[in-house]
Amino acid sequence: MTKTQKAIYVIEKLLELYPEPKCTLEYNKPYELLIATILAAQSTDERVNKITPTLFKKYPSLEHFANADLKELEKDIKSVGFYRNKAKSIKEIAKLLIEKYNGMLPNNIEELTTLKGVGRKTANVIMANIFGVPSIIVDTHCMRLSNRIGFVNSEDPDKIEFELRKIIPQDMYTIFSNLMVYHGRAVCKARKPNCSQCIINNVCDFYKRLSKNNNF
């Protein structure tokens, strides 16, 4: 079985468990997803989703974020961690989107990654969910599962993204990324993966090594 065949198998099996995998961040406007994704860095989507309803109600437009008092904005997002840098990034991005892009989001990776605090992961979230472009989104779940299953052997998100692009059929990029989040949360957890109950353990390198070491 090639890595591509393995990837298709993994996707098909996981779709049996999670038939409609979607972005797990909550948002109503394109720029809200950008802000939510920035907030989710070094945090969890669940934690971000707890504060964004109140945050987006308090700051209902890009203009409100651009004109926000920095210290107050820091307090509003403090629970997600790294709040000082994130608050500064959000204000700067809001101003730039208004001044340079007429309040719209850039529709390509190159321009998105010029925005303060926006790396390839965040840019790919936007490309996939706002512009409908199939994208590999390498978050902590995708990184962990891709290594465990045996698709990659790296801790570098950019290297993982480009390696996965070679393996996964392009039209499955986004589905694969979302499935990694769902399965990483439910089964293949960081500290205690439930390998024995995993629907794809028959093709998982991590499970094979575990079974061998424990003489399963």
N, C-alpha and C positions, 0 to 999 in steps of 0.2 A: 504494500500500500504506500503510495507516494504521500508526501505531506499535503498536497492539494486534495487528494482523495480522502485523507484523514480529516482534513478541515471540513469538507463537505459532509462527511459522516457525522462529525461532531455537531455541526450546525443542524442537520436534520434530526438527530436524536434530541438535542436540547430544545428544538422547536416543539417536540412532543410535550415537554414540560412547560415551556413558556411560549405559547403560540403567537403572542403579539408583543414582542419585546420592544419597549420604547424608552426614550430618554426619561430618566427618573427624577430630573429636576423639574419643578413646577414653574410655569411662566405663562404670560399672556401676550407679551410683546417681544419682538426679536431682541431688542437691547436688554430686556429683562433676563433672557437666557444667557446673554453674554455676562451680565453682572453675576447671575447665580453661579455660572461656571467658574468665574474668578473667585467667588466666595468659597467654592467647593474645594479649591486647592488646599491640600493638607488638612482637609476636613471630610465630612461625609455629606452625601446628598440629603440624608434624613435630617441632619442638623441644619443644613441650609434651608430646607423646605419649612422648617419651623419658624424661621425669622423673615423669610422673604414676603409672605403676605402682608405683614405689618410694615416692612421696609418699603414695599412698592406702593402701599397706600399712603405712607408718609411722604414719599418722593414719587409722585405720579407721572413724572416726565423726565426726559433727559435734562431739561433746564433746571429742574429741582435738584438733581444730582450735581450738576455743574456748579450750582450756586450754594450747595450745602455747606454748612459750617463743618470744617474738617474734623474738629474734636467731637462734635455731636454725631457725625456720621461714624466715627470710630466707635463711639459708645453703642450705636445702633447695631453694629456688626461684630462687636467684641467677642461674642460667644463662639464664632467660627474660627478664631485663631488668626495670627498674623494680621490682625485687623488694621494696624497702622498702614502697612504697605498696601493692603487691599483698598482701604478708604482712599488713599492717595491715587491709586490706579483708577478707581472708579470715577473720581472727580475729573481727572485728566482725560480719561477716555470720553466721558460725557461731553466735555468742552470740545474735544477734537471732532467727535461725531457731528456735533452741531455746526462747528465752523468749517470743517473740510468736507463732510459727507452729507450735509443737509439733513442730519438726524437719522440717516440710514446706516446700515452696517455694510462694510466692504464685502464684496461677494467673491473674494479669492483669498487663499492662504497667505500669499505674499503680503498683502496689505493688512490683513487681520493681525499677523504676527508683528507688525510694526507698532501696534497699540500697546501701551504700557501694561505689563502684567499678563499679556496674552502670548502663550506659547503654542506649539503645534497641537497639543491636546485640546485646548480651549478652541482654537481655530477650527479644528476638525469637528468639534461638537456643533459649532455654528454652521459649518458647511453642510453637515448631515441633516440637521434638524430645521434649519431656516431655509437653506437653498436646495435641499434635496439631493445633494451630491454624495454618492456613496463614499464613506470615509472611515478610516481605521482610527479609533479613539483609544489611545493607550493610557488608561487610568490604572490605578493600583490593581484592580481586579483583572483587567486584561493582561497586565504585566505578569502577575502571579500565575494565572491559569495558562497563559501561552508558554511559560517556562515549564510548568509542571506537566502539561500535556505532551510537550516535546516539540512545539513548533519553533521555538527560539531558545537561545542560551545567552541571555543578556539582561542587564538591569538598566540599560540605556533606552529610555522611551523612544527616542528618534530612531535608533537602530532597530528596535522592535517593530515600530510602525512600518519601516521600509522593507523589513524582512517579511512581515505578514502580507504586505502588498504583493509579494512574489508568490505567496502560497495560496491566498484566499481569492476566489473569483471576485472580480470587481463589484458585481451587482450584489454581493453578499457582505461587503465591507461593514456597512452600518449594522446589519442584523447580527453579524458575528460579534461586533463590539458590544452591542446591547446584551446579547446572550451571556457574554463573559461577566457582565455586571450582575445579571440575575442569578447565574449559577454560582458566582463568587460569594454572593450574599447568602444564598440558600444552602449550599452544599460544600463548595470548595473554599472554605473559610481560611483565613490566614493562619490562625493558630491551631485550629482543630478541624481539618477537612474530614468530612464524613465519607471517606473513600469507599467503604464497603457498600454504601447505598447509592453510589454514584452511577448514573446511567451510562457514562462514557468511560468507566474504569478499565474496560477491555482494551482501550487504545491509549491509555494514559501512561506515560513513561514513569511518572511519580509513583503511581499505584504499582506498577511492575517492580520497581525498585523496593518499594515497601513490602510487597508480598514476598520477594526473594529474601530480604533481610529477616523477615519474620517466619519464613518457611510456610507461607500460606499454601 
